[in-house]
Structure formats: structure tokens, C-alpha cells
Amino acid sequence: MSPVSKPSLTPRWLVFLWPGFLSLGAIALILGLAFTGLFSQIPEIDLSKIFNNNYLFRVIGFTLYQATLSTVIATIIAIPVARALSRRPNLPGRMLFLHMASLSLIVPTIVGVFGVVAIHGRNGWLNQVLSLFDLSAGNYLYGLIGILIAHVFFNAPLLARIFLQTLESLPKEYWRSTAQLNMSDRDIFRLIEWPMLRRVLPASCGLVFLLCFTSFAVVLALGGGPSTNTLEVAIYQAIRLDFDIPKAVVLSLTQLALCSVLLLIGSHFSRNITLGNTEERPTKRFDASKPSAIATDALALIAMSLLVFPPLLATVQKAFSPRLFEVLGDEKLWSAAFNSLKISLAAGTLTLFLAVGIAIMIRSLHLPSRLGGKPLSKPLAAITDLSGSIILLLPPFVLATGLFIIFKGMASLTVLAPFLVVTVNALMALPFALRILIPSFETSGQKSDLLCRSLAITGLNRIRVIDWPQNRKALGLALGLSAALSTGDLSVIALFGTQDFTTLPLFMYQKMGSYRLEDAAIIALFLCLQSLLLFMVIERIIAGKWFLPNFGKTKNRDRKLNKDAPHNA
């Protein structure tokens, strides 16, 4: 009997790489066109004139400054909140608090901005309360303070969830040891919690820093003037207001270079901590009953509640105004909603096709390595994953600017606008879809790859018979999330939107710009509901949770009858 050879690269295995090559080819084509458009403007750029102007350096300095301050403040708030929730797992309303805090991560950015204005604006809740005591907080919102408030509103809950998950992964025996040693709250943080938090701090804070660095809607709505412009807003103004393409190219390339450098610096400082095996006995944190812990936890939770909940409540409260039915009857609202729906479905579908191709390719590259295949499969899979996620380094304005330069002579802006918005939104949602689909497809591959190889199930048959039933829940989640993200996006549509092509976020921003806050509140609530319903409907339909629900029950009932039939006979 001849020895069994190890599996190797075969045409049957290679057939699962072509979806990934198609996805990566489409991404490379879009990025190539964008960069071709950007670099085509290099001969028209007078670098000496640009770099002798202090405008570029002032914009870069403020962008770095506000992103740093936003990240530091959000981290300072998130760490005590995570500690409070970690040592009080039975706190009444804890899950409600977590779900409500997570709403700031789900709502579209422009809706969160409106909520911040409703609280901190000149006629906001805060000034209304102070007016009862003949006091006034003044008009402090527009400028650096407003940008910081909005950024912390969005990012402090995100960091708190990350830090809470990290602290809850600590072995339970640690807390019994702290009680036996009678460790103070300061020593517990310094010796136990901080080393664990330091593990995730560079990556999580780096993510928040990049989100604040590339922030657009917040700065556009709350910046207050040229002195508080960031690179994103400067690119928008260069194209939309001045139509200065060379200036926009310099700003775009500068932002791309800075984001790449910041990402490399953040990855250099990431750390890993290895925890040993423990018995994992259930226990409680004895330090939770200390007066100092009770006081600090109460202050942290109150601060987070005052930061997150009032803007959300103010948005809902202002939406139920006498103008509710008048605004809902406006044809422009429904036209913008229909445009948002078309864009979100098109962008979500494009994202899903690109993500599925990359996920199948990565799975095919991982499985031969697990079965003893080619040694280059793992590095190639890592490169493929990075190629799909590199979009995080490219702010949407960089892509949109390059594509606009390429196609501006071929069609009018009215024709180009939907194409540009769909394409860029699809690429921006791609990294999030990949984080959902790659683990799911790898898990299904580990379960059924040997069976598919033995039965020669390949190509579209494998996708239809094996991959679709096993991954439809992840596919629904990825498509729903991608569509929801595209629904609430303001960045590209603010740059290329026209009178004939407006989406809900842009329509809401226009109402805010004209100080019609009651109308903006109604549109904000409408936008939130549309985004949430779109996510829920897509996710549940694709996952098979809605429509034809009795088929599964009938099938299970028939299976039970067949099982009991021989016994009854």
C-alpha cells in the first residue's frame, strides 16, 4: 500500500480562490482609479506655495490636537465606568445601562450631533435649566468644546465596552487574593487592572484617535469656523466651496500619510499578556463594598449617564412637536428617504459581495495549511485580510476626491453623485463586514471541508448547499450592518449632493444649518428609525427568522413523527 500523500494545491482547491481575486481586483481597480486621479493633479501643484502657507500646518495641528484631547478625555471617563460595571455585575439596571450607552455607537453621527446641540446649544436643555436660576452657560458649543463633547459622546461608550470586556476576562481567583491581602483600591488598579487594560489600550485608543482624526460630520456641524477646521473639512471646503483640486489633493495625501504613520506607531506599542490556567471558581469582588469604591463608581456612572442619555432623550423629545405631521408630509423628506434606502441597499450589497469573496479566499488559504498544504498559504491569507481592511487607512474623502477627478469629464455631478456615494460607502463598510464573515466562513470550513472534498462538492454547489445554510446568520448581520452604516453616512453625500440628489443625513444637516431645529429633530428620529428597521429587517430575513416560520416547525414535527413511528407500530 502506498503512503498517503499530504493534500496540496489542486485545481479543486484553487477554484475557491477566484471569488477573492475578483473582490481584490475590484478593490484594486477602485483604489487605482482614485490614486490615478489624485496623482494626475501633481503637475498642477505648486508645493513651495502650499508649504510656505501656514494654513496646511494649522489644519494638521488642530486635527492632531482635537483628536488627542478627545481620545484622552474619552479614556479618562471610560476606565472608571468599566471598573464600576466590572465589580458590580448585579447592579440594578446594569444591562439597560449598557444597552442605552451602546445607542451612541449605533445612531448616525449627524443624529448624535443634533442631540448634543439640543442639550448644549444656546436654547438647549442646559441653558433652560440654568435660566431658572437667572444663570446662563453662554454659547460655548461651537468650536473646540463642542467637538470634544460630541467625540466623547460617541467614543466613551465604545471604550467602556472594550475595557469592561477586558476586565471581565481576569481570573476570578485574583479577587479572592485581593481580599486576603486587604489590597487598597489604588493597589488593585495598579497591580491587577492596569496591566490588563494596558494590553488593549494602544489598539482601542488608536482606533478612537483615528475616528476623531478623520471625523467629518462633527467638525462640519460644530466646528464654528476656519480656525477649527480638520483635514476632512478642509478637503470638503477645497472641493465644494473653492473647487481647488490641487489643494484638495495635497490635503488628501497628507491625511493618508498621517493615518498610515499613526497606525504603524499604534501597532508598535501594542502589548500581549499571557494568563495562566485557573480554576475559575465563581466569586465576587470584595473591594466593591469599600466606601471609596462606592463613591468613585457612583461618580463614574453618573458622569457617563449625563454624557450619553440626555442627547438621546432630547432628540426624541424635540421630534414630538406640532410640526411632526407637517414635516412627515413633506415630499422632500420621502424623496431623501428613498434615496437613502437605494444607496444603503446598493452599498450593502456591494460590500457583501466583496466581503464574501475575500472570506472564501481566506478560508481556502487557511484550510490547506491546517491539512498540511503549502506553507505560503498563511502569509497569503494574512495579506489578503490586510488588503480588505486597508480601507480603514483611506478616509472617504480621499477616495471620493480621486474618483471625482477621474470621472468629472465623463458625466455631470447629478449622474456621478449616486455612483460615488455607493462605491465609497461600500468600501468604508467592508472592514466591518469582513470581521463578521471571516470567522464564520472559517468555522463552517473546518466543519465541512473534509466532507466537501470527499463528495466533490465545489464551486457554486458548495456555496448553495453548504455555505449558505451555515453562514446565513452572519451574512444577514453583515448586510444589515453595512446597509445601516451607509444610511447614516454624511461625508461623501455632503461633498457631492445636489438639489436633485439628497439623502436623509444631508437633508437633516441642511435643516440644522438653517436653524430649523424642530424639523431637524423629526428628520433625526425618522433617520434613526429607518436605519434601525433596515438593519433588523435585512438581518432577520437573510438569517431566516422571518417569513415561512412554520416550515421549520413542520419539518421538526415530521422528524419527530418518523422517529416515533417504529416504536408506535
KARA-V293467 format. One record per residue. N is the residue number from 1. RES is the residue in three letters. PHI is phi in degrees with one decimal (NA if undefined). Layout:
BEGIN
<<N/RES/PHI> <N/RES/PHI>>
END
This chain:
BEGIN
<<1/MET/NA> <2/SER/-77.6> <3/PRO/-64.4> <4/VAL/-79.0> <5/SER/-82.3> <6/LYS/-73.0> <7/PRO/-61.7> <8/SER/-136.9> <9/LEU/-67.4> <10/THR/-126.6> <11/PRO/-56.7> <12/ARG/-63.3> <13/TRP/-77.5> <14/LEU/-67.0> <15/VAL/-63.2> <16/PHE/-87.0> <17/LEU/-91.4> <18/TRP/-64.9> <19/PRO/-61.2> <20/GLY/-66.9> <21/PHE/-64.3> <22/LEU/-65.2> <23/SER/-64.3> <24/LEU/-65.1> <25/GLY/-64.4> <26/ALA/-64.9> <27/ILE/-63.5> <28/ALA/-63.4> <29/LEU/-64.5> <30/ILE/-64.5> <31/LEU/-64.7> <32/GLY/-62.8> <33/LEU/-63.4> <34/ALA/-63.1> <35/PHE/-71.3> <36/THR/-62.2> <37/GLY/-63.9> <38/LEU/-65.2> <39/PHE/-73.9> <40/SER/-67.6> <41/GLN/-92.9> <42/ILE/-59.1> <43/PRO/-60.5> <44/GLU/-87.9> <45/ILE/-94.3> <46/ASP/-94.2> <47/LEU/-62.0> <48/SER/-63.7> <49/LYS/-67.3> <50/ILE/-72.0> <51/PHE/-77.5> <52/ASN/-81.0> <53/ASN/-90.6> <54/ASN/-75.5> <55/TYR/-61.4> <56/LEU/-60.4> <57/PHE/-70.1> <58/ARG/-66.9> <59/VAL/-65.8> <60/ILE/-61.7> <61/GLY/-61.7> <62/PHE/-68.3> <63/THR/-60.7> <64/LEU/-64.7> <65/TYR/-65.4> <66/GLN/-69.0> <67/ALA/-67.5> <68/THR/-65.4> <69/LEU/-61.6> <70/SER/-60.6> <71/THR/-66.7> <72/VAL/-64.7> <73/ILE/-64.9> <74/ALA/-61.8> <75/THR/-67.8> <76/ILE/-61.7> <77/ILE/-77.8> <78/ALA/-70.8> <79/ILE/-63.3> <80/PRO/-61.8> <81/VAL/-65.7> <82/ALA/-64.2> <83/ARG/-63.9> <84/ALA/-63.9> <85/LEU/-71.1> <86/SER/-69.5> <87/ARG/-90.8> <88/ARG/-131.2> <89/PRO/-68.3> <90/ASN/-103.5> <91/LEU/-63.3> <92/PRO/-59.3> <93/GLY/78.1> <94/ARG/-63.2> <95/MET/-67.2> <96/LEU/-63.4> <97/PHE/-61.5> <98/LEU/-65.0> <99/HIS/-66.8> <100/MET/-67.2> <101/ALA/-65.1> <102/SER/-73.3> <103/LEU/-62.5> <104/SER/-66.9> <105/LEU/-87.5> <106/ILE/-98.2> <107/VAL/-65.0> <108/PRO/-57.7> <109/THR/-58.6> <110/ILE/-65.8> <111/VAL/-70.2> <112/GLY/-61.7> <113/VAL/-62.3> <114/PHE/-62.0> <115/GLY/-60.9> <116/VAL/-64.1> <117/VAL/-63.6> <118/ALA/-64.3> <119/ILE/-92.9> <120/HIS/-105.1> <121/GLY/-70.9> <122/ARG/-59.2> <123/ASN/-108.2> <124/GLY/-78.3> <125/TRP/-58.2> <126/LEU/-63.3> <127/ASN/-68.3> <128/GLN/-67.5> <129/VAL/-68.7> <130/LEU/-66.8> <131/SER/-65.0> <132/LEU/-64.2> <133/PHE/-109.0> <134/ASP/58.8> <135/LEU/-120.9> <136/SER/-151.7> <137/ALA/-84.8> <138/GLY/79.7> <139/ASN/-99.8> <140/TYR/-94.8> <141/LEU/-71.9> <142/TYR/-84.9> <143/GLY/138.3> <144/LEU/-61.2> <145/ILE/-63.2> <146/GLY/-63.4> <147/ILE/-61.0> <148/LEU/-65.2> <149/ILE/-61.1> <150/ALA/-66.9> <151/HIS/-64.1> <152/VAL/-67.9> <153/PHE/-57.5> <154/PHE/-80.7> <155/ASN/-100.9> <156/ALA/-61.8> <157/PRO/-62.5> <158/LEU/-61.6> <159/LEU/-65.0> <160/ALA/-61.9> <161/ARG/-66.2> <162/ILE/-64.7> <163/PHE/-67.0> <164/LEU/-63.9> <165/GLN/-61.4> <166/THR/-66.9> <167/LEU/-67.3> <168/GLU/-71.2> <169/SER/-83.8> <170/LEU/-67.8> <171/PRO/-61.2> <172/LYS/-65.5> <173/GLU/-64.6> <174/TYR/-60.4> <175/TRP/-74.8> <176/ARG/-65.9> <177/SER/-66.8> <178/THR/-64.8> <179/ALA/-70.9> <180/GLN/-65.4> <181/LEU/-88.8> <182/ASN/53.1> <183/MET/-74.8> <184/SER/-75.6> <185/ASP/-61.5> <186/ARG/-65.6> <187/ASP/-69.2> <188/ILE/-61.8> <189/PHE/-66.9> <190/ARG/-71.5> <191/LEU/-98.0> <192/ILE/-117.9> <193/GLU/-76.6> <194/TRP/-62.3> <195/PRO/-57.5> <196/MET/-75.2> <197/LEU/-65.9> <198/ARG/-63.0> <199/ARG/-67.3> <200/VAL/-103.2> <201/LEU/-62.0> <202/PRO/-60.8> <203/ALA/-68.4> <204/SER/-69.6> <205/CYS/-68.4> <206/GLY/-63.4> <207/LEU/-62.8> <208/VAL/-63.8> <209/PHE/-60.9> <210/LEU/-65.8> <211/LEU/-63.1> <212/CYS/-73.2> <213/PHE/-64.5> <214/THR/-99.5> <215/SER/-64.8> <216/PHE/-122.5> <217/ALA/-60.9> <218/VAL/-63.5> <219/VAL/-70.3> <220/LEU/-63.0> <221/ALA/-84.7> <222/LEU/-115.3> <223/GLY/-62.4> <224/GLY/88.9> <225/GLY/161.7> <226/PRO/-62.1> <227/SER/-69.6> <228/THR/-115.1> <229/ASN/-76.7> <230/THR/-104.3> <231/LEU/-60.6> <232/GLU/-60.4> <233/VAL/-67.5> <234/ALA/-64.9> <235/ILE/-64.2> <236/TYR/-59.2> <237/GLN/-68.0> <238/ALA/-63.5> <239/ILE/-89.5> <240/ARG/-74.3> <241/LEU/-97.4> <242/ASP/-97.2> <243/PHE/49.6> <244/ASP/-100.3> <245/ILE/-63.5> <246/PRO/-57.2> <247/LYS/-63.6> <248/ALA/-64.1> <249/VAL/-64.4> <250/VAL/-61.4> <251/LEU/-64.0> <252/SER/-65.1> <253/LEU/-66.0> <254/THR/-64.1> <255/GLN/-66.0> <256/LEU/-62.2> <257/ALA/-64.6> <258/LEU/-66.2> <259/CYS/-62.7> <260/SER/-64.2> <261/VAL/-63.8> <262/LEU/-64.3> <263/LEU/-66.0> <264/LEU/-65.2> <265/ILE/-64.2> <266/GLY/-63.0> <267/SER/-68.3> <268/HIS/-69.1> <269/PHE/-95.9> <270/SER/-70.1> <271/ARG/-129.6> <272/ASN/-123.4> <273/ILE/-125.1> <274/THR/-98.9> <275/LEU/-102.2> <276/GLY/-78.4> <277/ASN/-71.4> <278/THR/-131.8> <279/GLU/-78.2> <280/GLU/55.6> <281/ARG/-73.6> <282/PRO/-66.9> <283/THR/-155.5> <284/LYS/-116.2> <285/ARG/-89.3> <286/PHE/-73.9> <287/ASP/-75.7> <288/ALA/-68.2> <289/SER/-88.3> <290/LYS/-71.4> <291/PRO/-57.6> <292/SER/-64.9> <293/ALA/-67.7> <294/ILE/-62.4> <295/ALA/-66.8> <296/THR/-66.4> <297/ASP/-65.6> <298/ALA/-63.8> <299/LEU/-63.1> <300/ALA/-64.8> <301/LEU/-68.4> <302/ILE/-66.1> <303/ALA/-61.9> <304/MET/-65.8> <305/SER/-63.9> <306/LEU/-68.6> <307/LEU/-79.1> <308/VAL/-97.1> <309/PHE/-72.6> <310/PRO/-57.0> <311/PRO/-60.8> <312/LEU/-68.4> <313/LEU/-68.1> <314/ALA/-66.0> <315/THR/-62.4> <316/VAL/-66.6> <317/GLN/-63.7> <318/LYS/-72.0> <319/ALA/-70.8> <320/PHE/-87.9> <321/SER/-118.2> <322/PRO/-61.1> <323/ARG/-89.7> <324/LEU/-56.9> <325/PHE/-73.0> <326/GLU/-67.4> <327/VAL/-68.7> <328/LEU/-66.2> <329/GLY/-89.5> <330/ASP/-74.7> <331/GLU/-64.6> <332/LYS/-64.0> <333/LEU/-62.6> <334/TRP/-72.0> <335/SER/-65.7> <336/ALA/-65.1> <337/ALA/-64.2> <338/PHE/-66.7> <339/ASN/-63.8> <340/SER/-62.3> <341/LEU/-64.4> <342/LYS/-63.5> <343/ILE/-63.9> <344/SER/-65.1> <345/LEU/-68.2> <346/ALA/-66.3> <347/ALA/-66.2> <348/GLY/-63.9> <349/THR/-65.0> <350/LEU/-62.6> <351/THR/-59.0> <352/LEU/-63.3> <353/PHE/-62.9> <354/LEU/-63.9> <355/ALA/-68.6> <356/VAL/-64.0> <357/GLY/-59.8> <358/ILE/-67.6> <359/ALA/-64.1> <360/ILE/-65.2> <361/MET/-65.8> <362/ILE/-64.2> <363/ARG/-62.1> <364/SER/-66.1> <365/LEU/-76.9> <366/HIS/-79.7> <367/LEU/-65.0> <368/PRO/-61.0> <369/SER/-65.0> <370/ARG/-68.2> <371/LEU/-94.8> <372/GLY/90.7> <373/GLY/-86.5> <374/LYS/-65.9> <375/PRO/-70.2> <376/LEU/-82.6> <377/SER/-66.6> <378/LYS/-65.8> <379/PRO/-60.0> <380/LEU/-66.2> <381/ALA/-65.1> <382/ALA/-64.0> <383/ILE/-65.4> <384/THR/-62.8> <385/ASP/-61.4> <386/LEU/-64.7> <387/SER/-63.7> <388/GLY/-76.0> <389/SER/-98.9> <390/ILE/-66.8> <391/ILE/-61.4> <392/LEU/-60.0> <393/LEU/-79.9> <394/LEU/-107.9> <395/PRO/-58.5> <396/PRO/-58.9> <397/PHE/-66.8> <398/VAL/-64.2> <399/LEU/-66.8> <400/ALA/-63.0> <401/THR/-63.4> <402/GLY/-63.3> <403/LEU/-65.7> <404/PHE/-64.4> <405/ILE/-62.9> <406/ILE/-67.0> <407/PHE/-101.7> <408/LYS/-64.1> <409/GLY/-87.8> <410/MET/-97.1> <411/ALA/-155.4> <412/SER/-76.1> <413/LEU/-64.1> <414/THR/-62.4> <415/VAL/-78.4> <416/LEU/-74.9> <417/ALA/-55.0> <418/PRO/-61.0> <419/PHE/-61.4> <420/LEU/-65.7> <421/VAL/-64.6> <422/VAL/-63.6> <423/THR/-63.4> <424/VAL/-69.1> <425/ASN/-62.1> <426/ALA/-63.9> <427/LEU/-68.6> <428/MET/-67.1> <429/ALA/-86.3> <430/LEU/-59.5> <431/PRO/-59.1> <432/PHE/-69.3> <433/ALA/-66.4> <434/LEU/-64.2> <435/ARG/-65.0> <436/ILE/-88.9> <437/LEU/-83.6> <438/ILE/-59.3> <439/PRO/-60.4> <440/SER/-65.3> <441/PHE/-68.3> <442/GLU/-67.0> <443/THR/-65.2> <444/SER/-65.7> <445/GLY/-66.3> <446/GLN/-63.8> <447/LYS/-78.6> <448/SER/-123.2> <449/ASP/-65.1> <450/LEU/-63.1> <451/LEU/-64.2> <452/CYS/-64.1> <453/ARG/-68.0> <454/SER/-71.3> <455/LEU/-96.7> <456/ALA/57.9> <457/ILE/-91.2> <458/THR/-136.7> <459/GLY/61.1> <460/LEU/-66.0> <461/ASN/-63.5> <462/ARG/-66.8> <463/ILE/-63.2> <464/ARG/-75.8> <465/VAL/-89.9> <466/ILE/-107.4> <467/ASP/-69.5> <468/TRP/-62.8> <469/PRO/-63.4> <470/GLN/-78.9> <471/ASN/-117.0> <472/ARG/-67.1> <473/LYS/-65.7> <474/ALA/-66.4> <475/LEU/-63.4> <476/GLY/-64.0> <477/LEU/-65.2> <478/ALA/-65.4> <479/LEU/-66.9> <480/GLY/-63.2> <481/LEU/-66.1> <482/SER/-62.9> <483/ALA/-65.8> <484/ALA/-65.5> <485/LEU/-63.1> <486/SER/-70.5> <487/THR/-62.7> <488/GLY/-95.0> <489/ASP/-80.1> <490/LEU/-113.0> <491/SER/-59.6> <492/VAL/-72.7> <493/ILE/-67.0> <494/ALA/-66.8> <495/LEU/-81.6> <496/PHE/-118.5> <497/GLY/-67.7> <498/THR/-127.7> <499/GLN/-63.5> <500/ASP/-89.6> <501/PHE/-141.4> <502/THR/-132.1> <503/THR/-107.8> <504/LEU/-60.0> <505/PRO/-59.5> <506/LEU/-69.4> <507/PHE/-61.9> <508/MET/-67.4> <509/TYR/-63.0> <510/GLN/-64.0> <511/LYS/-66.2> <512/MET/-65.0> <513/GLY/-65.0> <514/SER/-95.4> <515/TYR/62.2> <516/ARG/-97.5> <517/LEU/-72.0> <518/GLU/-65.1> <519/ASP/-64.6> <520/ALA/-62.8> <521/ALA/-65.6> <522/ILE/-65.3> <523/ILE/-64.6> <524/ALA/-62.1> <525/LEU/-65.1> <526/PHE/-61.9> <527/LEU/-64.3> <528/CYS/-61.6> <529/LEU/-65.3> <530/GLN/-64.0> <531/SER/-63.8> <532/LEU/-66.9> <533/LEU/-64.8> <534/LEU/-61.7> <535/PHE/-61.9> <536/MET/-66.0> <537/VAL/-65.4> <538/ILE/-63.5> <539/GLU/-61.9> <540/ARG/-77.3> <541/ILE/-67.1> <542/ILE/-64.2> <543/ALA/-74.9> <544/GLY/82.0> <545/LYS/-87.9> <546/TRP/-120.0> <547/PHE/69.8> <548/LEU/51.8> <549/PRO/-71.7> <550/ASN/-77.9> <551/PHE/-62.6> <552/GLY/-65.7> <553/LYS/-66.5> <554/THR/-63.3> <555/LYS/-63.0> <556/ASN/-66.5> <557/ARG/-67.2> <558/ASP/-64.2> <559/ARG/-64.2> <560/LYS/-67.4> <561/LEU/-64.2> <562/ASN/-65.7> <563/LYS/-69.7> <564/ASP/-86.6> <565/ALA/-60.2> <566/PRO/-60.9> <567/HIS/-68.0> <568/ASN/-69.1> <569/ALA/-65.5>>
END
